[in-house]
Amino acid sequence: MINKKSYIGLIVVVVVFSLIFIPRIFERLNKDKVVTNIRTVNLSEKPLSYIEINKQKRKVPEFIFLNQDSLYVSNIDFIGKVFLVEFFFTKCPTICPIMNNNLKYLNDYFSNEDDFKIVSITVDPQNDTPHVLKKYSENFVENSNKWNFLTGEQHKIYNLANNGFNLLAQVNPNFAGGFEHQGYFALIDKKGYIRSRDDKFGNPIIYYSGVNNINAPIQGTDMLQEDIKLLLKEN
């Protein structure tokens, strides 16, 4: 049985702990500002790099395709805008739904930014007609002026992906859905230049991952949320 002296001793210990350690805990919490959502973290304030080939800044390649409203859209339409480019297809059973859900997050986040746009180009134009893209796009966006889903001649699309952006796109029956493409987003500034942040070695990452990696400390979408803000501030 615990006697009165033991109770008094226990109370003294609790009081001392409260006076010494609890204020320190609150001080640490306030100092560190614990963040529960990585999307709220300011990831980078460093100016974004240009992608250079033979010491020439790389611009977005020229293109002109039909969008989900059967209207022609070209790279010229995005001068003065910050925009993202991806390659996808509507029947994709693997990475495309993840990529487009991440794009939807960014589209919603920047919904009030008239100078931010998204361009999704199908690698399966035989199936992905404007009508099919229209139905598909309704799952992600109401305003087609904000997010264009594009289709066109297959050889032109593949030339744009493989030679223009250096992003692999091809027919491949060994892949789910019958097409192989990379799950990256290209970030384009208001003057049409491809831009990106640097990696820890000081080299441009070039493109941003459109799929989530549970082992990555920062997701591509989180990087883009911050880097789009930086480009929107540029003239």
Order of alpha helices (4+ residues) and beta strands (2+ residues): alpha-beta-beta-beta-beta-beta-beta-alpha-beta-alpha-beta-alpha-beta-beta-beta-beta-beta-alpha
